[in-house]
Amino acid sequence: MTDAKTYTTVQGDMWDSIAFRQMGSCIHTDALIAANSRHCETFIFEAGVVLTLPEPEKESYDTLPPWNRGSRKARKADES
């Protein structure tokens, strides 16, 4: 079993900015909040709060915006 990754907040951190910087995309905000449910009512963090960073799920073409999905040719190659 691997050790869970953590992030210690700095003053002014917000869920979406943490998800973007630490997990690669704002798409992971819900998973980040779920993994740290005791802080779910926090909107702007104080410094020093230790959060667990869940392993980000691989983005599928369905969750990516259309301009970030690649060409049809690339999608068909990925699907086969």
mmCIF file of the N, C-alpha and C atoms, coordinates in Angstrom:
data_MODEL
# 
_entry.id   MODEL 
# 
loop_
_atom_site.group_PDB 
_atom_site.id 
_atom_site.type_symbol 
_atom_site.label_atom_id 
_atom_site.label_alt_id 
_atom_site.label_comp_id 
_atom_site.label_asym_id 
_atom_site.label_entity_id 
_atom_site.label_seq_id 
_atom_site.pdbx_PDB_ins_code 
_atom_site.Cartn_x 
_atom_site.Cartn_y 
_atom_site.Cartn_z 
_atom_site.occupancy 
_atom_site.B_iso_or_equiv 
_atom_site.pdbx_formal_charge 
_atom_site.auth_seq_id 
_atom_site.auth_comp_id 
_atom_site.auth_asym_id 
_atom_site.auth_atom_id 
_atom_site.pdbx_PDB_model_num 
ATOM 1   N N  . MET A 1 1  ? 0.845   -1.182 0.000   1.00 0.00 ? 1  MET A N  1 
ATOM 2   C CA . MET A 1 1  ? 0.000   0.000  0.000   1.00 0.00 ? 1  MET A CA 1 
ATOM 3   C C  . MET A 1 1  ? 0.887   1.240  0.000   1.00 0.00 ? 1  MET A C  1 
ATOM 4   N N  . THR A 1 2  ? 0.545   2.217  -0.842  1.00 0.00 ? 2  THR A N  1 
ATOM 5   C CA . THR A 1 2  ? 1.347   3.427  -0.922  1.00 0.00 ? 2  THR A CA 1 
ATOM 6   C C  . THR A 1 2  ? 0.868   4.445  0.098   1.00 0.00 ? 2  THR A C  1 
ATOM 7   N N  . ASP A 1 3  ? 1.789   5.295  0.525   1.00 0.00 ? 3  ASP A N  1 
ATOM 8   C CA . ASP A 1 3  ? 1.426   6.358  1.447   1.00 0.00 ? 3  ASP A CA 1 
ATOM 9   C C  . ASP A 1 3  ? 0.589   7.399  0.717   1.00 0.00 ? 3  ASP A C  1 
ATOM 10  N N  . ALA A 1 4  ? -0.413  7.921  1.423   1.00 0.00 ? 4  ALA A N  1 
ATOM 11  C CA . ALA A 1 4  ? -1.251  8.962  0.838   1.00 0.00 ? 4  ALA A CA 1 
ATOM 12  C C  . ALA A 1 4  ? -0.434  10.243 0.701   1.00 0.00 ? 4  ALA A C  1 
ATOM 13  N N  . LYS A 1 5  ? -0.621  10.931 -0.393  1.00 0.00 ? 5  LYS A N  1 
ATOM 14  C CA . LYS A 1 5  ? 0.028   12.214 -0.590  1.00 0.00 ? 5  LYS A CA 1 
ATOM 15  C C  . LYS A 1 5  ? -0.759  13.278 0.159   1.00 0.00 ? 5  LYS A C  1 
ATOM 16  N N  . THR A 1 6  ? -0.058  14.257 0.675   1.00 0.00 ? 6  THR A N  1 
ATOM 17  C CA . THR A 1 6  ? -0.714  15.349 1.391   1.00 0.00 ? 6  THR A CA 1 
ATOM 18  C C  . THR A 1 6  ? -0.254  16.689 0.846   1.00 0.00 ? 6  THR A C  1 
ATOM 19  N N  . TYR A 1 7  ? -1.028  17.707 1.164   1.00 0.00 ? 7  TYR A N  1 
ATOM 20  C CA . TYR A 1 7  ? -0.699  19.078 0.807   1.00 0.00 ? 7  TYR A CA 1 
ATOM 21  C C  . TYR A 1 7  ? -1.026  19.941 2.013   1.00 0.00 ? 7  TYR A C  1 
ATOM 22  N N  . THR A 1 8  ? -0.113  20.818 2.374   1.00 0.00 ? 8  THR A N  1 
ATOM 23  C CA . THR A 1 8  ? -0.335  21.754 3.460   1.00 0.00 ? 8  THR A CA 1 
ATOM 24  C C  . THR A 1 8  ? -0.676  23.109 2.862   1.00 0.00 ? 8  THR A C  1 
ATOM 25  N N  . THR A 1 9  ? -1.836  23.615 3.236   1.00 0.00 ? 9  THR A N  1 
ATOM 26  C CA . THR A 1 9  ? -2.338  24.846 2.634   1.00 0.00 ? 9  THR A CA 1 
ATOM 27  C C  . THR A 1 9  ? -1.529  26.070 3.041   1.00 0.00 ? 9  THR A C  1 
ATOM 28  N N  . VAL A 1 10 ? -1.619  27.060 2.176   1.00 0.00 ? 10 VAL A N  1 
ATOM 29  C CA . VAL A 1 10 ? -1.109  28.393 2.483   1.00 0.00 ? 10 VAL A CA 1 
ATOM 30  C C  . VAL A 1 10 ? -2.327  29.317 2.574   1.00 0.00 ? 10 VAL A C  1 
ATOM 31  N N  . GLN A 1 11 ? -2.170  30.422 3.264   1.00 0.00 ? 11 GLN A N  1 
ATOM 32  C CA . GLN A 1 11 ? -3.274  31.369 3.443   1.00 0.00 ? 11 GLN A CA 1 
ATOM 33  C C  . GLN A 1 11 ? -3.879  31.748 2.094   1.00 0.00 ? 11 GLN A C  1 
ATOM 34  N N  . GLY A 1 12 ? -5.190  31.593 1.993   1.00 0.00 ? 12 GLY A N  1 
ATOM 35  C CA . GLY A 1 12 ? -5.896  31.983 0.777   1.00 0.00 ? 12 GLY A CA 1 
ATOM 36  C C  . GLY A 1 12 ? -6.142  30.868 -0.213  1.00 0.00 ? 12 GLY A C  1 
ATOM 37  N N  . ASP A 1 13 ? -5.602  29.679 0.017   1.00 0.00 ? 13 ASP A N  1 
ATOM 38  C CA . ASP A 1 13 ? -5.866  28.545 -0.876  1.00 0.00 ? 13 ASP A CA 1 
ATOM 39  C C  . ASP A 1 13 ? -7.364  28.274 -0.947  1.00 0.00 ? 13 ASP A C  1 
ATOM 40  N N  . MET A 1 14 ? -7.796  27.847 -2.128  1.00 0.00 ? 14 MET A N  1 
ATOM 41  C CA . MET A 1 14 ? -9.185  27.432 -2.328  1.00 0.00 ? 14 MET A CA 1 
ATOM 42  C C  . MET A 1 14 ? -9.178  26.058 -2.994  1.00 0.00 ? 14 MET A C  1 
ATOM 43  N N  . TRP A 1 15 ? -10.292 25.330 -2.846  1.00 0.00 ? 15 TRP A N  1 
ATOM 44  C CA . TRP A 1 15 ? -10.364 23.953 -3.345  1.00 0.00 ? 15 TRP A CA 1 
ATOM 45  C C  . TRP A 1 15 ? -9.934  23.828 -4.807  1.00 0.00 ? 15 TRP A C  1 
ATOM 46  N N  . ASP A 1 16 ? -10.504 24.663 -5.658  1.00 0.00 ? 16 ASP A N  1 
ATOM 47  C CA . ASP A 1 16 ? -10.220 24.515 -7.087  1.00 0.00 ? 16 ASP A CA 1 
ATOM 48  C C  . ASP A 1 16 ? -8.769  24.820 -7.432  1.00 0.00 ? 16 ASP A C  1 
ATOM 49  N N  . SER A 1 17 ? -8.190  25.801 -6.766  1.00 0.00 ? 17 SER A N  1 
ATOM 50  C CA . SER A 1 17 ? -6.786  26.115 -7.055  1.00 0.00 ? 17 SER A CA 1 
ATOM 51  C C  . SER A 1 17 ? -5.859  25.011 -6.556  1.00 0.00 ? 17 SER A C  1 
ATOM 52  N N  . ILE A 1 18 ? -6.212  24.388 -5.436  1.00 0.00 ? 18 ILE A N  1 
ATOM 53  C CA . ILE A 1 18 ? -5.412  23.261 -4.936  1.00 0.00 ? 18 ILE A CA 1 
ATOM 54  C C  . ILE A 1 18 ? -5.512  22.091 -5.909  1.00 0.00 ? 18 ILE A C  1 
ATOM 55  N N  . ALA A 1 19 ? -6.743  21.783 -6.357  1.00 0.00 ? 19 ALA A N  1 
ATOM 56  C CA . ALA A 1 19 ? -6.934  20.683 -7.311  1.00 0.00 ? 19 ALA A CA 1 
ATOM 57  C C  . ALA A 1 19 ? -6.149  20.936 -8.590  1.00 0.00 ? 19 ALA A C  1 
ATOM 58  N N  . PHE A 1 20 ? -6.180  22.161 -9.068  1.00 0.00 ? 20 PHE A N  1 
ATOM 59  C CA . PHE A 1 20 ? -5.468  22.488 -10.301 1.00 0.00 ? 20 PHE A CA 1 
ATOM 60  C C  . PHE A 1 20 ? -3.963  22.348 -10.129 1.00 0.00 ? 20 PHE A C  1 
ATOM 61  N N  . ARG A 1 21 ? -3.418  22.954 -9.092  1.00 0.00 ? 21 ARG A N  1 
ATOM 62  C CA . ARG A 1 21 ? -1.960  22.952 -8.902  1.00 0.00 ? 21 ARG A CA 1 
ATOM 63  C C  . ARG A 1 21 ? -1.410  21.605 -8.468  1.00 0.00 ? 21 ARG A C  1 
ATOM 64  N N  . GLN A 1 22 ? -2.141  20.889 -7.627  1.00 0.00 ? 22 GLN A N  1 
ATOM 65  C CA . GLN A 1 22 ? -1.607  19.655 -7.057  1.00 0.00 ? 22 GLN A CA 1 
ATOM 66  C C  . GLN A 1 22 ? -2.026  18.394 -7.815  1.00 0.00 ? 22 GLN A C  1 
ATOM 67  N N  . MET A 1 23 ? -3.177  18.459 -8.504  1.00 0.00 ? 23 MET A N  1 
ATOM 68  C CA . MET A 1 23 ? -3.697  17.266 -9.165  1.00 0.00 ? 23 MET A CA 1 
ATOM 69  C C  . MET A 1 23 ? -3.796  17.419 -10.680 1.00 0.00 ? 23 MET A C  1 
ATOM 70  N N  . GLY A 1 24 ? -3.522  18.634 -11.178 1.00 0.00 ? 24 GLY A N  1 
ATOM 71  C CA . GLY A 1 24 ? -3.457  18.828 -12.614 1.00 0.00 ? 24 GLY A CA 1 
ATOM 72  C C  . GLY A 1 24 ? -4.686  19.389 -13.292 1.00 0.00 ? 24 GLY A C  1 
ATOM 73  N N  . SER A 1 25 ? -5.827  19.461 -12.578 1.00 0.00 ? 25 SER A N  1 
ATOM 74  C CA . SER A 1 25 ? -7.039  19.969 -13.206 1.00 0.00 ? 25 SER A CA 1 
ATOM 75  C C  . SER A 1 25 ? -8.091  20.289 -12.142 1.00 0.00 ? 25 SER A C  1 
ATOM 76  N N  . CYS A 1 26 ? -8.884  21.299 -12.431 1.00 0.00 ? 26 CYS A N  1 
ATOM 77  C CA . CYS A 1 26 ? -10.003 21.636 -11.543 1.00 0.00 ? 26 CYS A CA 1 
ATOM 78  C C  . CYS A 1 26 ? -11.072 20.546 -11.543 1.00 0.00 ? 26 CYS A C  1 
ATOM 79  N N  . ILE A 1 27 ? -11.019 19.670 -12.535 1.00 0.00 ? 27 ILE A N  1 
ATOM 80  C CA . ILE A 1 27 ? -11.974 18.560 -12.616 1.00 0.00 ? 27 ILE A CA 1 
ATOM 81  C C  . ILE A 1 27 ? -11.910 17.696 -11.354 1.00 0.00 ? 27 ILE A C  1 
ATOM 82  N N  . HIS A 1 28 ? -10.777 17.685 -10.684 1.00 0.00 ? 28 HIS A N  1 
ATOM 83  C CA . HIS A 1 28 ? -10.576 16.834 -9.514  1.00 0.00 ? 28 HIS A CA 1 
ATOM 84  C C  . HIS A 1 28 ? -11.038 17.483 -8.201  1.00 0.00 ? 28 HIS A C  1 
ATOM 85  N N  . THR A 1 29 ? -11.650 18.658 -8.282  1.00 0.00 ? 29 THR A N  1 
ATOM 86  C CA . THR A 1 29 ? -12.071 19.370 -7.071  1.00 0.00 ? 29 THR A CA 1 
ATOM 87  C C  . THR A 1 29 ? -13.020 18.534 -6.222  1.00 0.00 ? 29 THR A C  1 
ATOM 88  N N  . ASP A 1 30 ? -14.019 17.906 -6.832  1.00 0.00 ? 30 ASP A N  1 
ATOM 89  C CA . ASP A 1 30 ? -14.985 17.097 -6.062  1.00 0.00 ? 30 ASP A CA 1 
ATOM 90  C C  . ASP A 1 30 ? -14.301 15.947 -5.331  1.00 0.00 ? 30 ASP A C  1 
ATOM 91  N N  . ALA A 1 31 ? -13.362 15.276 -5.988  1.00 0.00 ? 31 ALA A N  1 
ATOM 92  C CA . ALA A 1 31 ? -12.646 14.169 -5.352  1.00 0.00 ? 31 ALA A CA 1 
ATOM 93  C C  . ALA A 1 31 ? -11.789 14.675 -4.196  1.00 0.00 ? 31 ALA A C  1 
ATOM 94  N N  . LEU A 1 32 ? -11.189 15.842 -4.364  1.00 0.00 ? 32 LEU A N  1 
ATOM 95  C CA . LEU A 1 32 ? -10.373 16.438 -3.311  1.00 0.00 ? 32 LEU A CA 1 
ATOM 96  C C  . LEU A 1 32 ? -11.229 16.764 -2.089  1.00 0.00 ? 32 LEU A C  1 
ATOM 97  N N  . ILE A 1 33 ? -12.391 17.350 -2.312  1.00 0.00 ? 33 ILE A N  1 
ATOM 98  C CA . ILE A 1 33 ? -13.298 17.666 -1.201  1.00 0.00 ? 33 ILE A CA 1 
ATOM 99  C C  . ILE A 1 33 ? -13.770 16.387 -0.526  1.00 0.00 ? 33 ILE A C  1 
ATOM 100 N N  . ALA A 1 34 ? -14.125 15.372 -1.303  1.00 0.00 ? 34 ALA A N  1 
ATOM 101 C CA . ALA A 1 34 ? -14.597 14.106 -0.732  1.00 0.00 ? 34 ALA A CA 1 
ATOM 102 C C  . ALA A 1 34 ? -13.523 13.448 0.130   1.00 0.00 ? 34 ALA A C  1 
ATOM 103 N N  . ALA A 1 35 ? -12.266 13.558 -0.278  1.00 0.00 ? 35 ALA A N  1 
ATOM 104 C CA . ALA A 1 35 ? -11.172 12.953 0.479   1.00 0.00 ? 35 ALA A CA 1 
ATOM 105 C C  . ALA A 1 35 ? -10.856 13.728 1.757   1.00 0.00 ? 35 ALA A C  1 
ATOM 106 N N  . ASN A 1 36 ? -11.403 14.925 1.871   1.00 0.00 ? 36 ASN A N  1 
ATOM 107 C CA . ASN A 1 36 ? -11.137 15.793 3.023   1.00 0.00 ? 36 ASN A CA 1 
ATOM 108 C C  . ASN A 1 36 ? -12.449 16.355 3.555   1.00 0.00 ? 36 ASN A C  1 
ATOM 109 N N  . SER A 1 37 ? -13.421 15.476 3.747   1.00 0.00 ? 37 SER A N  1 
ATOM 110 C CA . SER A 1 37 ? -14.788 15.894 4.077   1.00 0.00 ? 37 SER A CA 1 
ATOM 111 C C  . SER A 1 37 ? -14.891 16.712 5.365   1.00 0.00 ? 37 SER A C  1 
ATOM 112 N N  . ARG A 1 38 ? -13.958 16.553 6.285   1.00 0.00 ? 38 ARG A N  1 
ATOM 113 C CA . ARG A 1 38 ? -14.056 17.344 7.520   1.00 0.00 ? 38 ARG A CA 1 
ATOM 114 C C  . ARG A 1 38 ? -13.830 18.834 7.272   1.00 0.00 ? 38 ARG A C  1 
ATOM 115 N N  . HIS A 1 39 ? -13.290 19.164 6.087   1.00 0.00 ? 39 HIS A N  1 
ATOM 116 C CA . HIS A 1 39 ? -13.065 20.566 5.726   1.00 0.00 ? 39 HIS A CA 1 
ATOM 117 C C  . HIS A 1 39 ? -14.026 21.043 4.633   1.00 0.00 ? 39 HIS A C  1 
ATOM 118 N N  . CYS A 1 40 ? -15.081 20.271 4.370   1.00 0.00 ? 40 CYS A N  1 
ATOM 119 C CA . CYS A 1 40 ? -15.948 20.564 3.221   1.00 0.00 ? 40 CYS A CA 1 
ATOM 120 C C  . CYS A 1 40 ? -16.658 21.915 3.315   1.00 0.00 ? 40 CYS A C  1 
ATOM 121 N N  . GLU A 1 41 ? -16.777 22.468 4.494   1.00 0.00 ? 41 GLU A N  1 
ATOM 122 C CA . GLU A 1 41 ? -17.443 23.769 4.646   1.00 0.00 ? 41 GLU A CA 1 
ATOM 123 C C  . GLU A 1 41 ? -16.462 24.929 4.514   1.00 0.00 ? 41 GLU A C  1 
ATOM 124 N N  . THR A 1 42 ? -15.198 24.628 4.300   1.00 0.00 ? 42 THR A N  1 
ATOM 125 C CA . THR A 1 42 ? -14.185 25.668 4.153   1.00 0.00 ? 42 THR A CA 1 
ATOM 126 C C  . THR A 1 42 ? -14.132 26.117 2.699   1.00 0.00 ? 42 THR A C  1 
ATOM 127 N N  . PHE A 1 43 ? -14.152 27.420 2.502   1.00 0.00 ? 43 PHE A N  1 
ATOM 128 C CA . PHE A 1 43 ? -14.048 27.961 1.141   1.00 0.00 ? 43 PHE A CA 1 
ATOM 129 C C  . PHE A 1 43 ? -12.662 28.530 0.883   1.00 0.00 ? 43 PHE A C  1 
ATOM 130 N N  . ILE A 1 44 ? -12.143 29.251 1.862   1.00 0.00 ? 44 ILE A N  1 
ATOM 131 C CA . ILE A 1 44 ? -10.799 29.819 1.764   1.00 0.00 ? 44 ILE A CA 1 
ATOM 132 C C  . ILE A 1 44 ? -10.016 29.330 2.977   1.00 0.00 ? 44 ILE A C  1 
ATOM 133 N N  . PHE A 1 45 ? -8.914  28.652 2.705   1.00 0.00 ? 45 PHE A N  1 
ATOM 134 C CA . PHE A 1 45 ? -8.147  28.022 3.773   1.00 0.00 ? 45 PHE A CA 1 
ATOM 135 C C  . PHE A 1 45 ? -7.192  28.986 4.464   1.00 0.00 ? 45 PHE A C  1 
ATOM 136 N N  . GLU A 1 46 ? -6.968  28.708 5.733   1.00 0.00 ? 46 GLU A N  1 
ATOM 137 C CA . GLU A 1 46 ? -5.891  29.342 6.471   1.00 0.00 ? 46 GLU A CA 1 
ATOM 138 C C  . GLU A 1 46 ? -4.628  28.540 6.185   1.00 0.00 ? 46 GLU A C  1 
ATOM 139 N N  . ALA A 1 47 ? -3.491  29.084 6.533   1.00 0.00 ? 47 ALA A N  1 
ATOM 140 C CA . ALA A 1 47 ? -2.229  28.371 6.350   1.00 0.00 ? 47 ALA A CA 1 
ATOM 141 C C  . ALA A 1 47 ? -2.134  27.210 7.332   1.00 0.00 ? 47 ALA A C  1 
ATOM 142 N N  . GLY A 1 48 ? -1.524  26.116 6.882   1.00 0.00 ? 48 GLY A N  1 
ATOM 143 C CA . GLY A 1 48 ? -1.211  25.009 7.771   1.00 0.00 ? 48 GLY A CA 1 
ATOM 144 C C  . GLY A 1 48 ? -2.203  23.876 7.849   1.00 0.00 ? 48 GLY A C  1 
ATOM 145 N N  . VAL A 1 49 ? -3.250  23.890 7.042   1.00 0.00 ? 49 VAL A N  1 
ATOM 146 C CA . VAL A 1 49 ? -4.216  22.785 7.037   1.00 0.00 ? 49 VAL A CA 1 
ATOM 147 C C  . VAL A 1 49 ? -3.656  21.680 6.146   1.00 0.00 ? 49 VAL A C  1 
ATOM 148 N N  . VAL A 1 50 ? -3.562  20.477 6.677   1.00 0.00 ? 50 VAL A N  1 
ATOM 149 C CA . VAL A 1 50 ? -3.019  19.349 5.910   1.00 0.00 ? 50 VAL A CA 1 
ATOM 150 C C  . VAL A 1 50 ? -4.178  18.604 5.252   1.00 0.00 ? 50 VAL A C  1 
ATOM 151 N N  . LEU A 1 51 ? -4.141  18.537 3.936   1.00 0.00 ? 51 LEU A N  1 
ATOM 152 C CA . LEU A 1 51 ? -5.175  17.857 3.155   1.00 0.00 ? 51 LEU A CA 1 
ATOM 153 C C  . LEU A 1 51 ? -4.602  16.601 2.514   1.00 0.00 ? 51 LEU A C  1 
ATOM 154 N N  . THR A 1 52 ? -5.445  15.590 2.385   1.00 0.00 ? 52 THR A N  1 
ATOM 155 C CA . THR A 1 52 ? -5.081  14.372 1.670   1.00 0.00 ? 52 THR A CA 1 
ATOM 156 C C  . THR A 1 52 ? -5.356  14.579 0.190   1.00 0.00 ? 52 THR A C  1 
ATOM 157 N N  . LEU A 1 53 ? -4.396  14.238 -0.642  1.00 0.00 ? 53 LEU A N  1 
ATOM 158 C CA . LEU A 1 53 ? -4.569  14.342 -2.090  1.00 0.00 ? 53 LEU A CA 1 
ATOM 159 C C  . LEU A 1 53 ? -4.908  12.963 -2.651  1.00 0.00 ? 53 LEU A C  1 
ATOM 160 N N  . PRO A 1 54 ? -6.146  12.762 -3.113  1.00 0.00 ? 54 PRO A N  1 
ATOM 161 C CA . PRO A 1 54 ? -6.493  11.463 -3.693  1.00 0.00 ? 54 PRO A CA 1 
ATOM 162 C C  . PRO A 1 54 ? -5.779  11.279 -5.032  1.00 0.00 ? 54 PRO A C  1 
ATOM 163 N N  . GLU A 1 55 ? -5.621  10.054 -5.425  1.00 0.00 ? 55 GLU A N  1 
ATOM 164 C CA . GLU A 1 55 ? -5.027  9.759  -6.729  1.00 0.00 ? 55 GLU A CA 1 
ATOM 165 C C  . GLU A 1 55 ? -6.003  10.241 -7.795  1.00 0.00 ? 55 GLU A C  1 
ATOM 166 N N  . PRO A 1 56 ? -5.586  11.156 -8.671  1.00 0.00 ? 56 PRO A N  1 
ATOM 167 C CA . PRO A 1 56 ? -6.534  11.651 -9.676  1.00 0.00 ? 56 PRO A CA 1 
ATOM 168 C C  . PRO A 1 56 ? -6.914  10.564 -10.669 1.00 0.00 ? 56 PRO A C  1 
ATOM 169 N N  . GLU A 1 57 ? -8.192  10.547 -11.010 1.00 0.00 ? 57 GLU A N  1 
ATOM 170 C CA . GLU A 1 57 ? -8.650  9.602  -12.026 1.00 0.00 ? 57 GLU A CA 1 
ATOM 171 C C  . GLU A 1 57 ? -8.206  10.115 -13.380 1.00 0.00 ? 57 GLU A C  1 
ATOM 172 N N  . LYS A 1 58 ? -7.890  9.184  -14.252 1.00 0.00 ? 58 LYS A N  1 
ATOM 173 C CA . LYS A 1 58 ? -7.509  9.570  -15.603 1.00 0.00 ? 58 LYS A CA 1 
ATOM 174 C C  . LYS A 1 58 ? -8.717  10.192 -16.283 1.00 0.00 ? 58 LYS A C  1 
ATOM 175 N N  . GLU A 1 59 ? -8.495  11.322 -16.937 1.00 0.00 ? 59 GLU A N  1 
ATOM 176 C CA . GLU A 1 59 ? -9.586  12.003 -17.622 1.00 0.00 ? 59 GLU A CA 1 
ATOM 177 C C  . GLU A 1 59 ? -9.958  11.242 -18.886 1.00 0.00 ? 59 GLU A C  1 
ATOM 178 N N  . SER A 1 60 ? -11.245 11.071 -19.089 1.00 0.00 ? 60 SER A N  1 
ATOM 179 C CA . SER A 1 60 ? -11.705 10.433 -20.317 1.00 0.00 ? 60 SER A CA 1 
ATOM 180 C C  . SER A 1 60 ? -12.136 11.527 -21.285 1.00 0.00 ? 60 SER A C  1 
ATOM 181 N N  . TYR A 1 61 ? -12.355 11.142 -22.518 1.00 0.00 ? 61 TYR A N  1 
ATOM 182 C CA . TYR A 1 61 ? -12.797 12.128 -23.496 1.00 0.00 ? 61 TYR A CA 1 
ATOM 183 C C  . TYR A 1 61 ? -14.136 12.743 -23.098 1.00 0.00 ? 61 TYR A C  1 
ATOM 184 N N  . ASP A 1 62 ? -14.950 12.010 -22.344 1.00 0.00 ? 62 ASP A N  1 
ATOM 185 C CA . ASP A 1 62 ? -16.260 12.515 -21.947 1.00 0.00 ? 62 ASP A CA 1 
ATOM 186 C C  . ASP A 1 62 ? -16.140 13.663 -20.951 1.00 0.00 ? 62 ASP A C  1 
ATOM 187 N N  . THR A 1 63 ? -15.084 13.691 -20.138 1.00 0.00 ? 63 THR A N  1 
ATOM 188 C CA . THR A 1 63 ? -14.959 14.725 -19.129 1.00 0.00 ? 63 THR A CA 1 
ATOM 189 C C  . THR A 1 63 ? -14.143 15.920 -19.602 1.00 0.00 ? 63 THR A C  1 
ATOM 190 N N  . LEU A 1 64 ? -13.467 15.786 -20.733 1.00 0.00 ? 64 LEU A N  1 
ATOM 191 C CA . LEU A 1 64 ? -12.673 16.888 -21.250 1.00 0.00 ? 64 LEU A CA 1 
ATOM 192 C C  . LEU A 1 64 ? -13.540 17.811 -22.098 1.00 0.00 ? 64 LEU A C  1 
ATOM 193 N N  . PRO A 1 65 ? -13.270 19.112 -22.078 1.00 0.00 ? 65 PRO A N  1 
ATOM 194 C CA . PRO A 1 65 ? -14.004 20.010 -22.964 1.00 0.00 ? 65 PRO A CA 1 
ATOM 195 C C  . PRO A 1 65 ? -13.669 19.683 -24.416 1.00 0.00 ? 65 PRO A C  1 
ATOM 196 N N  . PRO A 1 66 ? -14.566 19.984 -25.339 1.00 0.00 ? 66 PRO A N  1 
ATOM 197 C CA . PRO A 1 66 ? -14.366 19.596 -26.740 1.00 0.00 ? 66 PRO A CA 1 
ATOM 198 C C  . PRO A 1 66 ? -13.040 20.050 -27.330 1.00 0.00 ? 66 PRO A C  1 
ATOM 199 N N  . TRP A 1 67 ? -12.579 21.245 -26.992 1.00 0.00 ? 67 TRP A N  1 
ATOM 200 C CA . TRP A 1 67 ? -11.335 21.755 -27.562 1.00 0.00 ? 67 TRP A CA 1 
ATOM 201 C C  . TRP A 1 67 ? -10.096 21.047 -27.012 1.00 0.00 ? 67 TRP A C  1 
ATOM 202 N N  . ASN A 1 68 ? -10.276 20.207 -26.005 1.00 0.00 ? 68 ASN A N  1 
ATOM 203 C CA . ASN A 1 68 ? -9.145  19.532 -25.384 1.00 0.00 ? 68 ASN A CA 1 
ATOM 204 C C  . ASN A 1 68 ? -9.183  18.022 -25.632 1.00 0.00 ? 68 ASN A C  1 
ATOM 205 N N  . ARG A 1 69 ? -10.048 17.580 -26.510 1.00 0.00 ? 69 ARG A N  1 
ATOM 206 C CA . ARG A 1 69 ? -10.236 16.140 -26.734 1.00 0.00 ? 69 ARG A CA 1 
ATOM 207 C C  . ARG A 1 69 ? -9.361  15.579 -27.834 1.00 0.00 ? 69 ARG A C  1 
ATOM 208 N N  . GLY A 1 70 ? -8.715  16.401 -28.621 1.00 0.00 ? 70 GLY A N  1 
ATOM 209 C CA . GLY A 1 70 ? -7.896  15.893 -29.712 1.00 0.00 ? 70 GLY A CA 1 
ATOM 210 C C  . GLY A 1 70 ? -8.727  15.692 -30.959 1.00 0.00 ? 70 GLY A C  1 
ATOM 211 N N  . SER A 1 71 ? -8.094  15.215 -31.977 1.00 0.00 ? 71 SER A N  1 
ATOM 212 C CA . SER A 1 71 ? -8.790  15.022 -33.250 1.00 0.00 ? 71 SER A CA 1 
ATOM 213 C C  . SER A 1 71 ? -9.593  13.727 -33.234 1.00 0.00 ? 71 SER A C  1 
ATOM 214 N N  . ARG A 1 72 ? -10.495 13.603 -34.173 1.00 0.00 ? 72 ARG A N  1 
ATOM 215 C CA . ARG A 1 72 ? -11.274 12.362 -34.297 1.00 0.00 ? 72 ARG A CA 1 
ATOM 216 C C  . ARG A 1 72 ? -10.358 11.182 -34.573 1.00 0.00 ? 72 ARG A C  1 
ATOM 217 N N  . LYS A 1 73 ? -9.354  11.418 -35.391 1.00 0.00 ? 73 LYS A N  1 
ATOM 218 C CA . LYS A 1 73 ? -8.409  10.359 -35.723 1.00 0.00 ? 73 LYS A CA 1 
ATOM 219 C C  . LYS A 1 73 ? -7.698  9.854  -34.460 1.00 0.00 ? 73 LYS A C  1 
ATOM 220 N N  . ALA A 1 74 ? -7.280  10.762 -33.592 1.00 0.00 ? 74 ALA A N  1 
ATOM 221 C CA . ALA A 1 74 ? -6.607  10.390 -32.343 1.00 0.00 ? 74 ALA A CA 1 
ATOM 222 C C  . ALA A 1 74 ? -7.565  9.642  -31.417 1.00 0.00 ? 74 ALA A C  1 
ATOM 223 N N  . ARG A 1 75 ? -8.824  10.091 -31.352 1.00 0.00 ? 75 ARG A N  1 
ATOM 224 C CA . ARG A 1 75 ? -9.817  9.421  -30.494 1.00 0.00 ? 75 ARG A CA 1 
ATOM 225 C C  . ARG A 1 75 ? -10.041 8.000  -30.960 1.00 0.00 ? 75 ARG A C  1 
ATOM 226 N N  . LYS A 1 76 ? -10.179 7.805  -32.272 1.00 0.00 ? 76 LYS A N  1 
ATOM 227 C CA . LYS A 1 76 ? -10.422 6.462  -32.786 1.00 0.00 ? 76 LYS A CA 1 
ATOM 228 C C  . LYS A 1 76 ? -9.243  5.561  -32.500 1.00 0.00 ? 76 LYS A C  1 
ATOM 229 N N  . ALA A 1 77 ? -8.030  6.070  -32.576 1.00 0.00 ? 77 ALA A N  1 
ATOM 230 C CA . ALA A 1 77 ? -6.842  5.279  -32.279 1.00 0.00 ? 77 ALA A CA 1 
ATOM 231 C C  . ALA A 1 77 ? -6.835  4.890  -30.799 1.00 0.00 ? 77 ALA A C  1 
ATOM 232 N N  . ASP A 1 78 ? -7.262  5.795  -29.916 1.00 0.00 ? 78 ASP A N  1 
ATOM 233 C CA . ASP A 1 78 ? -7.310  5.500  -28.487 1.00 0.00 ? 78 ASP A CA 1 
ATOM 234 C C  . ASP A 1 78 ? -8.375  4.481  -28.149 1.00 0.00 ? 78 ASP A C  1 
ATOM 235 N N  . GLU A 1 79 ? -9.490  4.503  -28.882 1.00 0.00 ? 79 GLU A N  1 
ATOM 236 C CA . GLU A 1 79 ? -10.608 3.608  -28.593 1.00 0.00 ? 79 GLU A CA 1 
ATOM 237 C C  . GLU A 1 79 ? -10.330 2.188  -29.070 1.00 0.00 ? 79 GLU A C  1 
ATOM 238 N N  . SER A 1 80 ? -9.454  2.013  -30.044 1.00 0.00 ? 80 SER A N  1 
ATOM 239 C CA . SER A 1 80 ? -9.213  0.664  -30.569 1.00 0.00 ? 80 SER A CA 1 
ATOM 240 C C  . SER A 1 80 ? -8.110  -0.044 -29.825 1.00 0.00 ? 80 SER A C  1 
# 
